[in-house]
Amino acid sequence: MRIGVDTGGTFTDVVLVDEESGRIVTTKTPSTPDNPADGFMAGVHKALEAHAGSHALDAVSALVHGTTVATNQLLEDRQDGTSHLGFITTEGFEFVLEIARQSVPDGYGNSYFWVKPPRIVPVHRVRTVGGRLDHLGREVRPFDEEQAVAAARWFRERGITAIGVCFLHSYANPGHERRMREVLEREHPEAVVSLSSDVLREYREYERSVTTLVDAAVKPTMRRYIENLSERLGRPFSVMKSNGGVLSAAEVVHQPITTVLSGPAAGALGAALIASTAGRPSVITLDGGGTSTDVAVVVDGEPSLTTEGSIGRYPCKIPMIDIVTVGAGGGSIAWISPEGTLKVGPRSAGADPGPICYGKGGAEVTVTDAHVFLGRVPPHLLGGEIALDVAAARAGVEELAGRLGLTPERCATGILEISAFNQSNAIRRITVQRGLDVRDFPLVAFGGSGPLLACRLIDILGLRAAIVPPDPGNVSAFGLLTVDVKNDYVRTYVARDPSPAVVGEILGELEAQAAAALDREGFAEHVYARSADLRYYGQAYEVRVPAPDGPVDEAWLAAVAERFHAEHERLYGYGYRDDPRHAVEWVNLRVSGIGPITRPKIARRPRQEDEPSPVATRDVFFERWARTVIYRRADLGAGAVVRGPAVIEEYGSTLPVHPGFTATMDDYGNLVVVSDDR
Amino acid sequence: MTGRTADPVLVEIVEGTLASVEKEVETAIARTARSPMIRDAHDFRAGIHDVRMRKLTGRSYSALVQPVVRDFPIETMRPGDVFFHNDVYLSEGGIGHLPDLCVTVPVFHGGEVVAFVQAFGHHDDIGGAVPGSMPSHARSAYEEGLMVPPIKLWDQGVPNRAALTIMTRNSRMPDSLAGDLDAECSACLMGARRLGELFDRYGREAVEACFDAIIDKTTETFRRELLSKIPEGVYVWEDYAEHDGVDEPRLHAQRITLTVDHSADPPLTIDFTGTSPQAKGPINHAGDYADGVFLKKWLAPILRNLADTPERMAELDVNEGVVPLTKMVFPEKGTLLTPIFPAPTNARTFVILRLLGVLAGVLAKATGGRMPADQETIRYTGVYGESDDGPYLMREVLGGGSGGRWYADGEDTIHVVPDSRNIPVEFAEARWPLRVERLGLAVDSGGPGEFRGGLGYDKHIRMLRDASFMSIADRSILSCWGVNGGRAGRPFQVTVDGVEMEGLVDDYPVRAGQVIRIRTTGGGGWGSPYDRPAEKVAADVRDGKVTFEGAREDYGVVLTGTRDDVVIDVEATERLRERLRETRPAAFFDRGPGFPKLSGGLTYAEVDTV
């Protein structure tokens, strides 16, 4: 029996899979932000109760947890988020965070009015230490032990207990940083320390510094949380990482930064497995929530990764599943700009006060209100547990429409159209900008609000199909049960004429590190995935390509270079394969150590024998108001066909099937929506 | 306004698509270009224009389509054509210096041109007298590099090999030039395809109605929210470039007479009469073409500072909609803004950046100081020589401090060009024979004020091999001005092994082991420094942004203790500030101690009072 627990801002979702019977139990409990462990335990007990009628954890073979405990501390800009944090860097570079990359975001001329947001560590909590390396890791000036001791004591005296260390060129030689850690252990033993050479062994000092400081910032919180949870569970468990792998809780406390975006990553992975099972290994995943929508791309069953992500406003260059988030969700607010045009989001009514139709004091029209007004979602939530105030939603839409000089129906469909466009621009950003043609990818739409606009997205983007999995609200928790143990290791090696011996040696070292970690996790079977970052000499950005296994020789190097040419051509439309004027430069070597697990089997859905019969009819507006049939998803079997206009409802989610679209249930219970024109 | 009415929902969709196409084009260029000026300094822009050559996107300035259409009538254009130009005097004012290479791609729908996607970027080298094509002592455009008037670089999908070969042959860095051009062309072609899809989806008439609405909206918003903040009247101000690379330093004036009449059409008149004669050296800007349409769009972002909050300022787009609000009056031919070919222009940033500040200053006079103090955030510094890999050029654009604002201090080490980045030390040291010994902030460089100016850089570069130092910088004598009682920031200063450099240097020898120290400009201060809370001054001292002496002399704040434990002497501070307040500043603007050196001893200019 395996259990996945996804702690979100509002709800804690739990999915239990019984490996023997194939039975899947899903449940939800309210999250408990003051002590997230309470919601975690309540959810686990509720799932076990539903499955076996007892709270015993003995039969549970694995417990995987996705959490944003660490992230929220930074995202919410809380006072306690970074006030415990200090930074030690190379002498002469105390302003590295203030200077950053000198860039002002967005528009030309913004430098006149832009107000730089506070740094993750203010300069008065930065100390410097003498000692200097060059880019090959050779010592230019020795490490200044005396200054190191002074810095450690300075932080101890001020009670600053989380410390990030980043020295110049430590990616090439971690020696000075390790000596700094020894000094801190001796002089300031209470401090938790993050070294940049442990967190991210990659060049570019500003980004490495910030990444290291994010790790240090979340370490104390994560340690407390994991210890507390371990105690209450009385058994080991794993934590989901942003890179799409899991890691035992005992290991995670040493590198908490790897978990910061684990929730959205789990959603993409869950959707990837569901789609692969249904015979579609390459898809776009769209996780629609209350305040935002997360979009990712899955190619051949693997979500694509990036090292250019960020946590809030802090760049974090650790590998994470490449997710684009837009402020377009069910709670996104419709408003009129001073210029008189209709806008939707990014501001959200959230869960409190929520949309107007929740009747909890919300006064601004949201995307959900537009759906409710148009009859596309039922006048209640969660299968009838919460009634919605349709009249209030209508009044809100009418008032907004009046100010725009539109009919209420045009106003409401306009809100949804703009919301769909915001989502489709996010989808474009993650496909077109990465050289992928969006029309080659079916869309997997899940999350509470994900399926609502599926038909519009098919239309706008010219998609072949949209797939709505069963229990769309629980895909993220399910995703937790589908992931392998995975650790990433990187080393910068800049060379235009790389030596096979050196490359082989570095990869060997990285693989040894990976092996040691997998051994600690008790894996007998190890898989190593190599990759390399290359660029044309003179470019500032690299392109990552997978690298083959086996010994490194000239042929191996040539094979990787060939993959780079091909990938550059695919991404940007040109390359320099046979042009000796444009040298290929190697930049980073990477190894991921993978400990594979057995993935849950997705049960087949019984065939639908008869025509599906609707449970009700309701007035719904698509192109005009019309009495429209409503189906209950639980009534549908494999092969069932629902032609639009229709609405398919289930606990926690709704799929409006527009005129001109057809939804068919596949063998695994997914609803596959296609346009009749294609 | 036009007869076509646009659907408000479609307007939002079209606007979102234009912004995302522009961003995609810029991302593609940034990720694949070679020149550090494009790659890191982000000195490149994409722009989308409609078939009437009106700029539609709002995030940045861009070049103009006018010169391409002038030489290649629209009806002769074919799918797959790519146009190219960099010729300043044949660019209708859209290109300021030859290294800015501009690519233009027409967008087709139903066999007709419906729009243009354009990009220009600052490339490493396009020939001319010195590496980098920015000879600071040039006296003629012929010394500045290869001039290419509008040409067809691709003809219906077929690249013109002859043109490419000629261009790369004339560059000292042919590979990076070829790479940059490939990056620009591919990105613009991709953008043109995306835009074509928009027309296919909604039809030409509906999309063009949205273009009209987007442009009209900007006109109305600027009129309603920004222009309404300026009282009617006539306001005059001027500022100066201090040297042109040829003559001895002197005041090269740029003057604006702003006439505001809300009932007139257009409501703003910007008259440049009084601007100094054209310089012998390369600081001229060819601005008097196409009714000054480039400068109208270049200057309009300054108006955004009149909005109610910084958040609102950031929301306001600048597109062709700003053009109908302004009339420009140029002086006769032969001034800094109306140079006669072949007057050199490669350092025209001295003039067009200064014009932003002149407009800010004239608006400060008009609005009782409700504008930011001065910033100077572009200058080029670098070294070149031989490394193990052959000849190299390391040239970067270091930002500076921005001016204090009525709501906040200026910011440290920022750059006016969006997303312009400095070069990571770990990248620089791996690539070039140098070591960066310090990358910090220049203490006391921010102009004192109730809201302090931001600080400039303090960068120490130790050369590991013999090399040559170059710099192209203004504001090495004059300072970024303070306003409304705020004081000037510190000017740009470079020393090589202790020897002070001028602002314009083509080739100063640096020996291995010597240290080049670069301090960039601090922003001007806003409001009286004696009104700055002593606690903020103490925090600046703790943070290393102001010295103990600076606190006392510039702010009248008496501090004791150490930087780790700064103590405010409250009584001594009150006494000192009382005394200092008696010496009121004589003018509304403070130009710093360099001004009298060039003004014949005057401490402020005639136009500096209100």
Chai-1 contact restraints between the chains, C-beta under 6 A:
chainA,res_idxA,chainB,res_idxB,connection_type,confidence,min_distance_angstrom,max_distance_angstrom,comment,restraint_id
A,G92,B,E437,contact,1.0,0.0,6.0,A-B,restraint_1
A,G92,B,R438,contact,1.0,0.0,6.0,A-B,restraint_2
A,F93,B,L439,contact,1.0,0.0,6.0,A-B,restraint_3
A,F95,B,G440,contact,1.0,0.0,6.0,A-B,restraint_4
A,F95,B,L441,contact,1.0,0.0,6.0,A-B,restraint_5
A,E98,B,D412,contact,1.0,0.0,6.0,A-B,restraint_6
A,I99,B,T413,contact,1.0,0.0,6.0,A-B,restraint_7
A,R101,B,R421,contact,1.0,0.0,6.0,A-B,restraint_8
A,R101,B,N422,contact,1.0,0.0,6.0,A-B,restraint_9
A,Q102,B,G399,contact,1.0,0.0,6.0,A-B,restraint_10
A,Q102,B,T413,contact,1.0,0.0,6.0,A-B,restraint_11
A,Q102,B,I414,contact,1.0,0.0,6.0,A-B,restraint_12
A,Q102,B,H415,contact,1.0,0.0,6.0,A-B,restraint_13
A,Q102,B,N422,contact,1.0,0.0,6.0,A-B,restraint_14
A,S103,B,D419,contact,1.0,0.0,6.0,A-B,restraint_15
A,S103,B,S420,contact,1.0,0.0,6.0,A-B,restraint_16
A,S103,B,R421,contact,1.0,0.0,6.0,A-B,restraint_17
A,V104,B,I414,contact,1.0,0.0,6.0,A-B,restraint_18
A,D106,B,P418,contact,1.0,0.0,6.0,A-B,restraint_19
A,G107,B,R59,contact,1.0,0.0,6.0,A-B,restraint_20
A,G107,B,P418,contact,1.0,0.0,6.0,A-B,restraint_21
A,Y108,B,S60,contact,1.0,0.0,6.0,A-B,restraint_22
A,Y108,B,Y61,contact,1.0,0.0,6.0,A-B,restraint_23
A,Y108,B,P418,contact,1.0,0.0,6.0,A-B,restraint_24
A,G109,B,P301,contact,1.0,0.0,6.0,A-B,restraint_25
A,S111,B,S402,contact,1.0,0.0,6.0,A-B,restraint_26
A,S111,B,I414,contact,1.0,0.0,6.0,A-B,restraint_27
A,S111,B,V416,contact,1.0,0.0,6.0,A-B,restraint_28
A,Y112,B,N305,contact,1.0,0.0,6.0,A-B,restraint_29
A,Y112,B,P372,contact,1.0,0.0,6.0,A-B,restraint_30
A,F113,B,N305,contact,1.0,0.0,6.0,A-B,restraint_31
A,F113,B,P310,contact,1.0,0.0,6.0,A-B,restraint_32
A,F113,B,M313,contact,1.0,0.0,6.0,A-B,restraint_33
A,V115,B,P310,contact,1.0,0.0,6.0,A-B,restraint_34
A,V115,B,A408,contact,1.0,0.0,6.0,A-B,restraint_35
A,K116,B,E411,contact,1.0,0.0,6.0,A-B,restraint_36
A,V123,B,D543,contact,1.0,0.0,6.0,A-B,restraint_37
A,H124,B,R542,contact,1.0,0.0,6.0,A-B,restraint_38
A,H124,B,D543,contact,1.0,0.0,6.0,A-B,restraint_39
A,H135,B,E429,contact,1.0,0.0,6.0,A-B,restraint_40
A,H135,B,A430,contact,1.0,0.0,6.0,A-B,restraint_41
A,Y203,B,E426,contact,1.0,0.0,6.0,A-B,restraint_42
A,R204,B,P424,contact,1.0,0.0,6.0,A-B,restraint_43
A,E205,B,P424,contact,1.0,0.0,6.0,A-B,restraint_44
A,E205,B,V425,contact,1.0,0.0,6.0,A-B,restraint_45
A,E205,B,E426,contact,1.0,0.0,6.0,A-B,restraint_46
A,E339,B,K217,contact,1.0,0.0,6.0,A-B,restraint_47
A,E339,B,T221,contact,1.0,0.0,6.0,A-B,restraint_48
A,T341,B,P8,contact,1.0,0.0,6.0,A-B,restraint_49
A,T341,B,V11,contact,1.0,0.0,6.0,A-B,restraint_50
A,T341,B,E12,contact,1.0,0.0,6.0,A-B,restraint_51
A,L342,B,P8,contact,1.0,0.0,6.0,A-B,restraint_52
A,L342,B,E12,contact,1.0,0.0,6.0,A-B,restraint_53
A,G414,B,V9,contact,1.0,0.0,6.0,A-B,restraint_54
A,E417,B,V9,contact,1.0,0.0,6.0,A-B,restraint_55
A,I418,B,E12,contact,1.0,0.0,6.0,A-B,restraint_56
A,F421,B,I13,contact,1.0,0.0,6.0,A-B,restraint_57
A,F421,B,G16,contact,1.0,0.0,6.0,A-B,restraint_58
A,N425,B,G16,contact,1.0,0.0,6.0,A-B,restraint_59
A,N425,B,S20,contact,1.0,0.0,6.0,A-B,restraint_60
A,Q433,B,E24,contact,1.0,0.0,6.0,A-B,restraint_61
A,Q433,B,T27,contact,1.0,0.0,6.0,A-B,restraint_62
A,V494,B,A430,contact,1.0,0.0,6.0,A-B,restraint_63
A,G538,B,R34,contact,1.0,0.0,6.0,A-B,restraint_64
A,G538,B,S176,contact,1.0,0.0,6.0,A-B,restraint_65
A,A540,B,R39,contact,1.0,0.0,6.0,A-B,restraint_66
A,Y541,B,R31,contact,1.0,0.0,6.0,A-B,restraint_67
A,Y572,B,T32,contact,1.0,0.0,6.0,A-B,restraint_68
A,G573,B,S186,contact,1.0,0.0,6.0,A-B,restraint_69
A,Y574,B,D182,contact,1.0,0.0,6.0,A-B,restraint_70
A,Y574,B,S186,contact,1.0,0.0,6.0,A-B,restraint_71
A,R581,B,D175,contact,1.0,0.0,6.0,A-B,restraint_72
